């Protein structure tokens, strides 16, 4: 039985919504993708304002209600309240819960959130932005610090997932080519969060089927095995998915627990997981041996955006605008800035110690193309349903 949200995705795609967005792909030589919108995309722009012009009105409103896929927004909210005296009422949700809740409340004209921090780019574009439920606001004071490609829709942060392995005693990663994850020697040793539980993992698999990315996979197969890939599926992306899932793929429910399983010392572990890079923060705290396998071709993982957007007809618009600006300042981003694998949409905010800039990760990772994801994810999930 197809899940209700998947049915909704197919139905929305069938409407022929034209979301003119920039495309992105993975590459070891160039920027792997972009989340910016091309001119003409159905994104409602709210007038930009300066902080000084918002404070009085925001204080009169006294509160801002936020739906967020990151629980750390509560810590940022406490700092915001301390600074401005404006309370932040934050509700932490899974990505699919947030999308469904915003859609439901918008249709019912319910008094819900004023703003969101949302991920799962394809569904956010197709089901919330294109429908006019979410609107874009760019803080006037930060326009020169937020690159144009991060402004529409406004990117709060990027996250990345990278191939992680056990590096105890300084050993090298067990793979250098992503096709090696499909070999018998790696059977039952590839860890991946279930794409049916997490939209961003489904998005990654969908991106593998995009022709440009599939071509890179076909090329890396030929380089590894000195022969052309024989297809039993539409392209090399689908073929890699089929072979990986048929090779004893370990599908977990938590990137944290899988990072811990891979990183336990003294177990002679040679497994690999495609996991949130930010989870490596646990390595020292929990005495784990875990590192990024970032020399894998044609890519070593993927990166994806988290957007900060206003809800249409928000009851506390000034406070929502002010909190949006706060989140994109160094002060407001403190709850995230110390973690590797988290990168502010405001590129003047430095990355965490020990990390490299997102621009470097983009060269070796796959990025989201929201339009392609929106239009093709249901097809990929139908394909997956036959493998699981």
Secondary structure, DSSP 4 states (H G I P E B T S, - for coil): ---HHHHHHHHHHHTT----B------SSS-----PBPTT-S-PEEPP--HHHHHHHHHHH-EEEEEES-TTHHHHHHHHHHHHS-EEEEEE--HHHHHHHHHHHHHHT----SEEEE--HHHIIIIIITTTSEEEE--GGGTTTB-GGGBTTBEEEEEEEEEEE--GGGPPPS-SBGGGGGSGGGTT-EEEE-TTT-HHHHHHHHHHTSHHHHHHHHHHHHHHHSSPPPPSSSSHHHHHHHHHHTTT-EEES-HHHHHHHHH-TTS----EEEEEGGGGGHHHHTT---EE-TT-BS-SEEEEEEEEEEETT-TTHHHHHHHHHHHTSTTTTHHHHTSTTEEESBTTSPPPTT---HHHHHTTSEE--HHHHHHHHHHHHHHHHTT-
